[in-house]
Amino acid sequence: MGTPLETREEQAVEIVDRLEEAYPDSTISLRYSNRLELLIAVILSAQCTDERVNQETKALFETYDGPEAYANAPQEELAEALSSITYYNNKAKYIRTACERIVTEHDGEVPDTMDELTDLPGVGRKTANVVLQHGHDVVEGIVVDTHVQRLSRRLGLTEEEYPERIEEDLMPIVPEGYWQQFTHLCIDHGRATCSARNPDCNDCVLADICPSERGDGEIDLASGDSW
Ligand code: SF4
């Protein structure tokens, strides 16, 4: 079990510093070439791997070239095009109705505010944050996905369980200039080392400051259970 720094602010800054050194090229792994493609890729990525989404969107983005094309696509046709993605039926419905709204209410452009984005079907705060950050260069918050959720709890940055509450805890302690990068760093570290089931604490750059470290630590603070 590592010993966290005295305050959560110091702990957050140290985590960012070390992970930046470990993952200097950390960035979003979804592939897209415009804001609409980004929005669609993020909607598809809910509970699905980015790798799988990238495989599917390659052909999808060649077939449908704008919001009208998605809005006018028959439900069965779009669902079929997404059939290897989790919850493809619902996601096809979200994409069609979101694109309808983009056409009728936003002149065919992906909106650039949190309120307008979260008003679209299938778009929650997490999706909106990603689209704002990578599509519009607007950083209003911290994207809390499953990796950020797990690592933030394991590393003692929050005791909250739900993404929006975790984001509220993280925003005052992660320096604002790192809000965007914090997510990518957690994702990279979560994939490479701090996996959900079997974190490799022996090979972790955060081991000495991690209160969940498995050496002689007993509890995984992410789940609250014993290792
Ligand atoms: S791999 Fe282990 S030591 Fe590193 S952050 Fe995860 S739980 Fe902590």
Boltz pocket constraint, residues with backbone or C-beta under 6 A from the ligand:
constraints:
  - pocket:
      binder: B
      contacts: [[A, 154], [A, 155], [A, 193], [A, 194], [A, 195], [A, 199], [A, 200], [A, 201], [A, 204], [A, 205], [A, 206], [A, 207], [A, 210], [A, 211], [A, 212], [A, 213], [A, 214]]
      max_distance: 6.0
